[in-house]
Amino acid sequence: MVDLKKVLTLQEATKRWKLADGATLRKPISRNRFREGEIRKSKGTWLITYKGMKKVFDPEPKD
């Protein structure tokens, strides 16, 4: 079963990791830095796993 608390939208991930903007996150998406199962697009909304964000960016979000 998927834990939906560990799936973020692009906007949520950008805010949680305190990235400058969505473009900062779109670069690794376009460069295929996320593995299959870590990211997907659903009706125009990017969904990214917490695990994928930890792999591509800092190990833990900057709270």
mmCIF file of the N, C-alpha and C atoms, coordinates in Angstrom:
data_MODEL
# 
_entry.id   MODEL 
# 
loop_
_atom_site.group_PDB 
_atom_site.id 
_atom_site.type_symbol 
_atom_site.label_atom_id 
_atom_site.label_alt_id 
_atom_site.label_comp_id 
_atom_site.label_asym_id 
_atom_site.label_entity_id 
_atom_site.label_seq_id 
_atom_site.pdbx_PDB_ins_code 
_atom_site.Cartn_x 
_atom_site.Cartn_y 
_atom_site.Cartn_z 
_atom_site.occupancy 
_atom_site.B_iso_or_equiv 
_atom_site.pdbx_formal_charge 
_atom_site.auth_seq_id 
_atom_site.auth_comp_id 
_atom_site.auth_asym_id 
_atom_site.auth_atom_id 
_atom_site.pdbx_PDB_model_num 
ATOM 1   N N  . MET A 1 1  ? 0.839  -1.171 0.000   1.00 0.00 ? 1  MET A N  1 
ATOM 2   C CA . MET A 1 1  ? 0.000  0.000  0.000   1.00 0.00 ? 1  MET A CA 1 
ATOM 3   C C  . MET A 1 1  ? 0.894  1.248  0.000   1.00 0.00 ? 1  MET A C  1 
ATOM 4   N N  . VAL A 1 2  ? 0.501  2.237  -0.765  1.00 0.00 ? 2  VAL A N  1 
ATOM 5   C CA . VAL A 1 2  ? 1.258  3.484  -0.874  1.00 0.00 ? 2  VAL A CA 1 
ATOM 6   C C  . VAL A 1 2  ? 0.855  4.427  0.249   1.00 0.00 ? 2  VAL A C  1 
ATOM 7   N N  . ASP A 1 3  ? 1.841  4.977  0.930   1.00 0.00 ? 3  ASP A N  1 
ATOM 8   C CA . ASP A 1 3  ? 1.595  5.976  1.964   1.00 0.00 ? 3  ASP A CA 1 
ATOM 9   C C  . ASP A 1 3  ? 1.525  7.337  1.283   1.00 0.00 ? 3  ASP A C  1 
ATOM 10  N N  . LEU A 1 4  ? 0.328  7.886  1.155   1.00 0.00 ? 4  LEU A N  1 
ATOM 11  C CA . LEU A 1 4  ? 0.147  9.147  0.439   1.00 0.00 ? 4  LEU A CA 1 
ATOM 12  C C  . LEU A 1 4  ? 0.831  10.326 1.121   1.00 0.00 ? 4  LEU A C  1 
ATOM 13  N N  . LYS A 1 5  ? 1.210  10.169 2.381   1.00 0.00 ? 5  LYS A N  1 
ATOM 14  C CA . LYS A 1 5  ? 1.953  11.224 3.064   1.00 0.00 ? 5  LYS A CA 1 
ATOM 15  C C  . LYS A 1 5  ? 3.379  11.321 2.535   1.00 0.00 ? 5  LYS A C  1 
ATOM 16  N N  . LYS A 1 6  ? 3.795  10.301 1.780   1.00 0.00 ? 6  LYS A N  1 
ATOM 17  C CA . LYS A 1 6  ? 5.143  10.284 1.222   1.00 0.00 ? 6  LYS A CA 1 
ATOM 18  C C  . LYS A 1 6  ? 5.147  10.589 -0.262  1.00 0.00 ? 6  LYS A C  1 
ATOM 19  N N  . VAL A 1 7  ? 4.028  11.140 -0.761  1.00 0.00 ? 7  VAL A N  1 
ATOM 20  C CA . VAL A 1 7  ? 3.910  11.572 -2.148  1.00 0.00 ? 7  VAL A CA 1 
ATOM 21  C C  . VAL A 1 7  ? 3.580  13.055 -2.132  1.00 0.00 ? 7  VAL A C  1 
ATOM 22  N N  . LEU A 1 8  ? 4.361  13.832 -2.871  1.00 0.00 ? 8  LEU A N  1 
ATOM 23  C CA . LEU A 1 8  ? 4.213  15.292 -2.872  1.00 0.00 ? 8  LEU A CA 1 
ATOM 24  C C  . LEU A 1 8  ? 3.930  15.802 -4.270  1.00 0.00 ? 8  LEU A C  1 
ATOM 25  N N  . THR A 1 9  ? 3.209  16.907 -4.361  1.00 0.00 ? 9  THR A N  1 
ATOM 26  C CA . THR A 1 9  ? 3.090  17.592 -5.640  1.00 0.00 ? 9  THR A CA 1 
ATOM 27  C C  . THR A 1 9  ? 4.362  18.403 -5.840  1.00 0.00 ? 9  THR A C  1 
ATOM 28  N N  . LEU A 1 10 ? 4.575  18.885 -7.043  1.00 0.00 ? 10 LEU A N  1 
ATOM 29  C CA . LEU A 1 10 ? 5.737  19.724 -7.332  1.00 0.00 ? 10 LEU A CA 1 
ATOM 30  C C  . LEU A 1 10 ? 5.750  20.943 -6.405  1.00 0.00 ? 10 LEU A C  1 
ATOM 31  N N  . GLN A 1 11 ? 4.601  21.551 -6.189  1.00 0.00 ? 11 GLN A N  1 
ATOM 32  C CA . GLN A 1 11 ? 4.515  22.728 -5.330  1.00 0.00 ? 11 GLN A CA 1 
ATOM 33  C C  . GLN A 1 11 ? 4.855  22.389 -3.882  1.00 0.00 ? 11 GLN A C  1 
ATOM 34  N N  . GLU A 1 12 ? 4.355  21.251 -3.396  1.00 0.00 ? 12 GLU A N  1 
ATOM 35  C CA . GLU A 1 12 ? 4.646  20.841 -2.023  1.00 0.00 ? 12 GLU A CA 1 
ATOM 36  C C  . GLU A 1 12 ? 6.129  20.538 -1.838  1.00 0.00 ? 12 GLU A C  1 
ATOM 37  N N  . ALA A 1 13 ? 6.723  19.843 -2.800  1.00 0.00 ? 13 ALA A N  1 
ATOM 38  C CA . ALA A 1 13 ? 8.144  19.502 -2.712  1.00 0.00 ? 13 ALA A CA 1 
ATOM 39  C C  . ALA A 1 13 ? 9.004  20.761 -2.767  1.00 0.00 ? 13 ALA A C  1 
ATOM 40  N N  . THR A 1 14 ? 8.649  21.695 -3.638  1.00 0.00 ? 14 THR A N  1 
ATOM 41  C CA . THR A 1 14 ? 9.387  22.954 -3.752  1.00 0.00 ? 14 THR A CA 1 
ATOM 42  C C  . THR A 1 14 ? 9.360  23.700 -2.428  1.00 0.00 ? 14 THR A C  1 
ATOM 43  N N  . LYS A 1 15 ? 8.186  23.758 -1.819  1.00 0.00 ? 15 LYS A N  1 
ATOM 44  C CA . LYS A 1 15 ? 8.036  24.462 -0.532  1.00 0.00 ? 15 LYS A CA 1 
ATOM 45  C C  . LYS A 1 15 ? 8.776  23.719 0.585   1.00 0.00 ? 15 LYS A C  1 
ATOM 46  N N  . ARG A 1 16 ? 8.624  22.411 0.643   1.00 0.00 ? 16 ARG A N  1 
ATOM 47  C CA . ARG A 1 16 ? 9.215  21.610 1.731   1.00 0.00 ? 16 ARG A CA 1 
ATOM 48  C C  . ARG A 1 16 ? 10.740 21.672 1.715   1.00 0.00 ? 16 ARG A C  1 
ATOM 49  N N  . TRP A 1 17 ? 11.324 21.630 0.514   1.00 0.00 ? 17 TRP A N  1 
ATOM 50  C CA . TRP A 1 17 ? 12.782 21.673 0.394   1.00 0.00 ? 17 TRP A CA 1 
ATOM 51  C C  . TRP A 1 17 ? 13.300 23.100 0.240   1.00 0.00 ? 17 TRP A C  1 
ATOM 52  N N  . LYS A 1 18 ? 12.400 24.065 0.323   1.00 0.00 ? 18 LYS A N  1 
ATOM 53  C CA . LYS A 1 18 ? 12.728 25.493 0.206   1.00 0.00 ? 18 LYS A CA 1 
ATOM 54  C C  . LYS A 1 18 ? 13.553 25.788 -1.058  1.00 0.00 ? 18 LYS A C  1 
ATOM 55  N N  . LEU A 1 19 ? 13.062 25.274 -2.186  1.00 0.00 ? 19 LEU A N  1 
ATOM 56  C CA . LEU A 1 19 ? 13.691 25.534 -3.470  1.00 0.00 ? 19 LEU A CA 1 
ATOM 57  C C  . LEU A 1 19 ? 13.219 26.892 -3.971  1.00 0.00 ? 19 LEU A C  1 
ATOM 58  N N  . ALA A 1 20 ? 14.005 27.526 -4.789  1.00 0.00 ? 20 ALA A N  1 
ATOM 59  C CA . ALA A 1 20 ? 13.699 28.879 -5.263  1.00 0.00 ? 20 ALA A CA 1 
ATOM 60  C C  . ALA A 1 20 ? 12.340 28.941 -5.960  1.00 0.00 ? 20 ALA A C  1 
ATOM 61  N N  . ASP A 1 21 ? 12.073 27.972 -6.828  1.00 0.00 ? 21 ASP A N  1 
ATOM 62  C CA . ASP A 1 21 ? 10.794 27.937 -7.547  1.00 0.00 ? 21 ASP A CA 1 
ATOM 63  C C  . ASP A 1 21 ? 10.637 26.568 -8.196  1.00 0.00 ? 21 ASP A C  1 
ATOM 64  N N  . GLY A 1 22 ? 9.535  26.379 -8.875  1.00 0.00 ? 22 GLY A N  1 
ATOM 65  C CA . GLY A 1 22 ? 9.272  25.096 -9.525  1.00 0.00 ? 22 GLY A CA 1 
ATOM 66  C C  . GLY A 1 22 ? 10.276 24.753 -10.609 1.00 0.00 ? 22 GLY A C  1 
ATOM 67  N N  . ALA A 1 23 ? 10.872 25.784 -11.231 1.00 0.00 ? 23 ALA A N  1 
ATOM 68  C CA . ALA A 1 23 ? 11.863 25.537 -12.277 1.00 0.00 ? 23 ALA A CA 1 
ATOM 69  C C  . ALA A 1 23 ? 13.084 24.811 -11.722 1.00 0.00 ? 23 ALA A C  1 
ATOM 70  N N  . THR A 1 24 ? 13.419 25.082 -10.469 1.00 0.00 ? 24 THR A N  1 
ATOM 71  C CA . THR A 1 24 ? 14.548 24.403 -9.823  1.00 0.00 ? 24 THR A CA 1 
ATOM 72  C C  . THR A 1 24 ? 14.304 22.903 -9.765  1.00 0.00 ? 24 THR A C  1 
ATOM 73  N N  . LEU A 1 25 ? 13.077 22.513 -9.595  1.00 0.00 ? 25 LEU A N  1 
ATOM 74  C CA . LEU A 1 25 ? 12.719 21.098 -9.536  1.00 0.00 ? 25 LEU A CA 1 
ATOM 75  C C  . LEU A 1 25 ? 12.489 20.524 -10.927 1.00 0.00 ? 25 LEU A C  1 
ATOM 76  N N  . ARG A 1 26 ? 12.072 21.331 -11.867 1.00 0.00 ? 26 ARG A N  1 
ATOM 77  C CA . ARG A 1 26 ? 11.829 20.840 -13.229 1.00 0.00 ? 26 ARG A CA 1 
ATOM 78  C C  . ARG A 1 26 ? 13.120 20.439 -13.941 1.00 0.00 ? 26 ARG A C  1 
ATOM 79  N N  . LYS A 1 27 ? 14.245 21.055 -13.572 1.00 0.00 ? 27 LYS A N  1 
ATOM 80  C CA . LYS A 1 27 ? 15.525 20.704 -14.217 1.00 0.00 ? 27 LYS A CA 1 
ATOM 81  C C  . LYS A 1 27 ? 15.876 19.238 -13.994 1.00 0.00 ? 27 LYS A C  1 
ATOM 82  N N  . PRO A 1 28 ? 15.904 18.748 -12.749 1.00 0.00 ? 28 PRO A N  1 
ATOM 83  C CA . PRO A 1 28 ? 16.220 17.322 -12.588 1.00 0.00 ? 28 PRO A CA 1 
ATOM 84  C C  . PRO A 1 28 ? 15.149 16.406 -13.186 1.00 0.00 ? 28 PRO A C  1 
ATOM 85  N N  . ILE A 1 29 ? 13.913 16.885 -13.264 1.00 0.00 ? 29 ILE A N  1 
ATOM 86  C CA . ILE A 1 29 ? 12.859 16.087 -13.911 1.00 0.00 ? 29 ILE A CA 1 
ATOM 87  C C  . ILE A 1 29 ? 13.204 15.925 -15.390 1.00 0.00 ? 29 ILE A C  1 
ATOM 88  N N  . SER A 1 30 ? 13.536 17.023 -16.056 1.00 0.00 ? 30 SER A N  1 
ATOM 89  C CA . SER A 1 30 ? 13.845 16.965 -17.488 1.00 0.00 ? 30 SER A CA 1 
ATOM 90  C C  . SER A 1 30 ? 15.145 16.221 -17.767 1.00 0.00 ? 30 SER A C  1 
ATOM 91  N N  . ARG A 1 31 ? 16.026 16.146 -16.774 1.00 0.00 ? 31 ARG A N  1 
ATOM 92  C CA . ARG A 1 31 ? 17.308 15.442 -16.935 1.00 0.00 ? 31 ARG A CA 1 
ATOM 93  C C  . ARG A 1 31 ? 17.234 13.991 -16.447 1.00 0.00 ? 31 ARG A C  1 
ATOM 94  N N  . ASN A 1 32 ? 16.009 13.532 -16.176 1.00 0.00 ? 32 ASN A N  1 
ATOM 95  C CA . ASN A 1 32 ? 15.759 12.139 -15.770 1.00 0.00 ? 32 ASN A CA 1 
ATOM 96  C C  . ASN A 1 32 ? 16.556 11.721 -14.530 1.00 0.00 ? 32 ASN A C  1 
ATOM 97  N N  . ARG A 1 33 ? 16.648 12.606 -13.548 1.00 0.00 ? 33 ARG A N  1 
ATOM 98  C CA . ARG A 1 33 ? 17.372 12.298 -12.312 1.00 0.00 ? 33 ARG A CA 1 
ATOM 99  C C  . ARG A 1 33 ? 16.532 11.439 -11.354 1.00 0.00 ? 33 ARG A C  1 
ATOM 100 N N  . PHE A 1 34 ? 15.232 11.395 -11.583 1.00 0.00 ? 34 PHE A N  1 
ATOM 101 C CA . PHE A 1 34 ? 14.347 10.563 -10.768 1.00 0.00 ? 34 PHE A CA 1 
ATOM 102 C C  . PHE A 1 34 ? 14.171 9.211  -11.454 1.00 0.00 ? 34 PHE A C  1 
ATOM 103 N N  . ARG A 1 35 ? 14.105 8.161  -10.668 1.00 0.00 ? 35 ARG A N  1 
ATOM 104 C CA . ARG A 1 35 ? 13.906 6.816  -11.208 1.00 0.00 ? 35 ARG A CA 1 
ATOM 105 C C  . ARG A 1 35 ? 12.415 6.546  -11.404 1.00 0.00 ? 35 ARG A C  1 
ATOM 106 N N  . GLU A 1 36 ? 12.149 5.506  -12.181 1.00 0.00 ? 36 GLU A N  1 
ATOM 107 C CA . GLU A 1 36 ? 10.761 5.079  -12.369 1.00 0.00 ? 36 GLU A CA 1 
ATOM 108 C C  . GLU A 1 36 ? 10.179 4.735  -11.001 1.00 0.00 ? 36 GLU A C  1 
ATOM 109 N N  . GLY A 1 37 ? 8.989  5.183  -10.743 1.00 0.00 ? 37 GLY A N  1 
ATOM 110 C CA . GLY A 1 37 ? 8.343  4.941  -9.454  1.00 0.00 ? 37 GLY A CA 1 
ATOM 111 C C  . GLY A 1 37 ? 8.559  6.061  -8.451  1.00 0.00 ? 37 GLY A C  1 
ATOM 112 N N  . GLU A 1 38 ? 9.471  6.989  -8.755  1.00 0.00 ? 38 GLU A N  1 
ATOM 113 C CA . GLU A 1 38 ? 9.713  8.126  -7.862  1.00 0.00 ? 38 GLU A CA 1 
ATOM 114 C C  . GLU A 1 38 ? 8.961  9.374  -8.315  1.00 0.00 ? 38 GLU A C  1 
ATOM 115 N N  . ILE A 1 39 ? 8.551  9.380  -9.570  1.00 0.00 ? 39 ILE A N  1 
ATOM 116 C CA . ILE A 1 39 ? 7.897  10.571 -10.111 1.00 0.00 ? 39 ILE A CA 1 
ATOM 117 C C  . ILE A 1 39 ? 6.965  10.169 -11.253 1.00 0.00 ? 39 ILE A C  1 
ATOM 118 N N  . ARG A 1 40 ? 5.860  10.901 -11.345 1.00 0.00 ? 40 ARG A N  1 
ATOM 119 C CA . ARG A 1 40 ? 4.975  10.717 -12.501 1.00 0.00 ? 40 ARG A CA 1 
ATOM 120 C C  . ARG A 1 40 ? 4.073  11.935 -12.617 1.00 0.00 ? 40 ARG A C  1 
ATOM 121 N N  . LYS A 1 41 ? 3.495  12.091 -13.787 1.00 0.00 ? 41 LYS A N  1 
ATOM 122 C CA . LYS A 1 41 ? 2.583  13.191 -14.030 1.00 0.00 ? 41 LYS A CA 1 
ATOM 123 C C  . LYS A 1 41 ? 1.175  12.627 -14.107 1.00 0.00 ? 41 LYS A C  1 
ATOM 124 N N  . SER A 1 42 ? 0.256  13.228 -13.357 1.00 0.00 ? 42 SER A N  1 
ATOM 125 C CA . SER A 1 42 ? -1.133 12.797 -13.338 1.00 0.00 ? 42 SER A CA 1 
ATOM 126 C C  . SER A 1 42 ? -2.021 13.983 -13.699 1.00 0.00 ? 42 SER A C  1 
ATOM 127 N N  . LYS A 1 43 ? -2.576 13.944 -14.907 1.00 0.00 ? 43 LYS A N  1 
ATOM 128 C CA . LYS A 1 43 ? -3.460 15.010 -15.394 1.00 0.00 ? 43 LYS A CA 1 
ATOM 129 C C  . LYS A 1 43 ? -2.861 16.395 -15.172 1.00 0.00 ? 43 LYS A C  1 
ATOM 130 N N  . GLY A 1 44 ? -1.603 16.562 -15.558 1.00 0.00 ? 44 GLY A N  1 
ATOM 131 C CA . GLY A 1 44 ? -0.960 17.868 -15.487 1.00 0.00 ? 44 GLY A CA 1 
ATOM 132 C C  . GLY A 1 44 ? -0.293 18.191 -14.165 1.00 0.00 ? 44 GLY A C  1 
ATOM 133 N N  . THR A 1 45 ? -0.395 17.299 -13.183 1.00 0.00 ? 45 THR A N  1 
ATOM 134 C CA . THR A 1 45 ? 0.214  17.528 -11.871 1.00 0.00 ? 45 THR A CA 1 
ATOM 135 C C  . THR A 1 45 ? 1.339  16.525 -11.650 1.00 0.00 ? 45 THR A C  1 
ATOM 136 N N  . TRP A 1 46 ? 2.550  17.046 -11.382 1.00 0.00 ? 46 TRP A N  1 
ATOM 137 C CA . TRP A 1 46 ? 3.668  16.175 -11.067 1.00 0.00 ? 46 TRP A CA 1 
ATOM 138 C C  . TRP A 1 46 ? 3.508  15.640 -9.654  1.00 0.00 ? 46 TRP A C  1 
ATOM 139 N N  . LEU A 1 47 ? 3.733  14.334 -9.480  1.00 0.00 ? 47 LEU A N  1 
ATOM 140 C CA . LEU A 1 47 ? 3.716  13.674 -8.177  1.00 0.00 ? 47 LEU A CA 1 
ATOM 141 C C  . LEU A 1 47 ? 5.113  13.087 -7.959  1.00 0.00 ? 47 LEU A C  1 
ATOM 142 N N  . ILE A 1 48 ? 5.714  13.424 -6.817  1.00 0.00 ? 48 ILE A N  1 
ATOM 143 C CA . ILE A 1 48 ? 7.091  13.042 -6.532  1.00 0.00 ? 48 ILE A CA 1 
ATOM 144 C C  . ILE A 1 48 ? 7.132  12.373 -5.167  1.00 0.00 ? 48 ILE A C  1 
ATOM 145 N N  . THR A 1 49 ? 7.842  11.269 -5.059  1.00 0.00 ? 49 THR A N  1 
ATOM 146 C CA . THR A 1 49 ? 7.940  10.607 -3.766  1.00 0.00 ? 49 THR A CA 1 
ATOM 147 C C  . THR A 1 49 ? 8.953  11.330 -2.879  1.00 0.00 ? 49 THR A C  1 
ATOM 148 N N  . TYR A 1 50 ? 8.716  11.244 -1.601  1.00 0.00 ? 50 TYR A N  1 
ATOM 149 C CA . TYR A 1 50 ? 9.619  11.813 -0.603  1.00 0.00 ? 50 TYR A CA 1 
ATOM 150 C C  . TYR A 1 50 ? 11.011 11.191 -0.775  1.00 0.00 ? 50 TYR A C  1 
ATOM 151 N N  . LYS A 1 51 ? 11.043 9.885  -1.000  1.00 0.00 ? 51 LYS A N  1 
ATOM 152 C CA . LYS A 1 51 ? 12.312 9.167  -1.190  1.00 0.00 ? 51 LYS A CA 1 
ATOM 153 C C  . LYS A 1 51 ? 13.078 9.709  -2.400  1.00 0.00 ? 51 LYS A C  1 
ATOM 154 N N  . GLY A 1 52 ? 12.377 9.978  -3.489  1.00 0.00 ? 52 GLY A N  1 
ATOM 155 C CA . GLY A 1 52 ? 13.009 10.530 -4.679  1.00 0.00 ? 52 GLY A CA 1 
ATOM 156 C C  . GLY A 1 52 ? 13.585 11.912 -4.419  1.00 0.00 ? 52 GLY A C  1 
ATOM 157 N N  . MET A 1 53 ? 12.845 12.724 -3.684  1.00 0.00 ? 53 MET A N  1 
ATOM 158 C CA . MET A 1 53 ? 13.341 14.066 -3.349  1.00 0.00 ? 53 MET A CA 1 
ATOM 159 C C  . MET A 1 53 ? 14.589 13.976 -2.492  1.00 0.00 ? 53 MET A C  1 
ATOM 160 N N  . LYS A 1 54 ? 14.609 13.058 -1.521  1.00 0.00 ? 54 LYS A N  1 
ATOM 161 C CA . LYS A 1 54 ? 15.783 12.902 -0.655  1.00 0.00 ? 54 LYS A CA 1 
ATOM 162 C C  . LYS A 1 54 ? 16.995 12.468 -1.470  1.00 0.00 ? 54 LYS A C  1 
ATOM 163 N N  . LYS A 1 55 ? 16.774 11.655 -2.487  1.00 0.00 ? 55 LYS A N  1 
ATOM 164 C CA . LYS A 1 55 ? 17.876 11.170 -3.322  1.00 0.00 ? 55 LYS A CA 1 
ATOM 165 C C  . LYS A 1 55 ? 18.451 12.290 -4.189  1.00 0.00 ? 55 LYS A C  1 
ATOM 166 N N  . VAL A 1 56 ? 17.582 13.070 -4.807  1.00 0.00 ? 56 VAL A N  1 
ATOM 167 C CA . VAL A 1 56 ? 18.026 14.087 -5.750  1.00 0.00 ? 56 VAL A CA 1 
ATOM 168 C C  . VAL A 1 56 ? 18.482 15.366 -5.060  1.00 0.00 ? 56 VAL A C  1 
ATOM 169 N N  . PHE A 1 57 ? 17.846 15.717 -3.950  1.00 0.00 ? 57 PHE A N  1 
ATOM 170 C CA . PHE A 1 57 ? 18.198 16.944 -3.232  1.00 0.00 ? 57 PHE A CA 1 
ATOM 171 C C  . PHE A 1 57 ? 18.819 16.572 -1.889  1.00 0.00 ? 57 PHE A C  1 
ATOM 172 N N  . ASP A 1 58 ? 18.642 17.362 -0.897  1.00 0.00 ? 58 ASP A N  1 
ATOM 173 C CA . ASP A 1 58 ? 19.220 17.083 0.416   1.00 0.00 ? 58 ASP A CA 1 
ATOM 174 C C  . ASP A 1 58 ? 18.595 15.840 1.021   1.00 0.00 ? 58 ASP A C  1 
ATOM 175 N N  . PRO A 1 59 ? 19.345 15.163 1.899   1.00 0.00 ? 59 PRO A N  1 
ATOM 176 C CA . PRO A 1 59 ? 18.770 13.985 2.547   1.00 0.00 ? 59 PRO A CA 1 
ATOM 177 C C  . PRO A 1 59 ? 17.497 14.273 3.310   1.00 0.00 ? 59 PRO A C  1 
ATOM 178 N N  . GLU A 1 60 ? 17.386 15.431 3.909   1.00 0.00 ? 60 GLU A N  1 
ATOM 179 C CA . GLU A 1 60 ? 16.184 15.793 4.654   1.00 0.00 ? 60 GLU A CA 1 
ATOM 180 C C  . GLU A 1 60 ? 15.763 17.202 4.243   1.00 0.00 ? 60 GLU A C  1 
ATOM 181 N N  . PRO A 1 61 ? 14.466 17.452 4.231   1.00 0.00 ? 61 PRO A N  1 
ATOM 182 C CA . PRO A 1 61 ? 14.016 18.811 3.890   1.00 0.00 ? 61 PRO A CA 1 
ATOM 183 C C  . PRO A 1 61 ? 14.490 19.814 4.925   1.00 0.00 ? 61 PRO A C  1 
ATOM 184 N N  . LYS A 1 62 ? 14.629 21.030 4.468   1.00 0.00 ? 62 LYS A N  1 
ATOM 185 C CA . LYS A 1 62 ? 15.051 22.122 5.348   1.00 0.00 ? 62 LYS A CA 1 
ATOM 186 C C  . LYS A 1 62 ? 13.821 22.733 6.001   1.00 0.00 ? 62 LYS A C  1 
ATOM 187 N N  . ASP A 1 63 ? 13.510 22.274 7.193   1.00 0.00 ? 63 ASP A N  1 
ATOM 188 C CA . ASP A 1 63 ? 12.307 22.779 7.893   1.00 0.00 ? 63 ASP A CA 1 
ATOM 189 C C  . ASP A 1 63 ? 12.564 24.096 8.561   1.00 0.00 ? 63 ASP A C  1 
# 
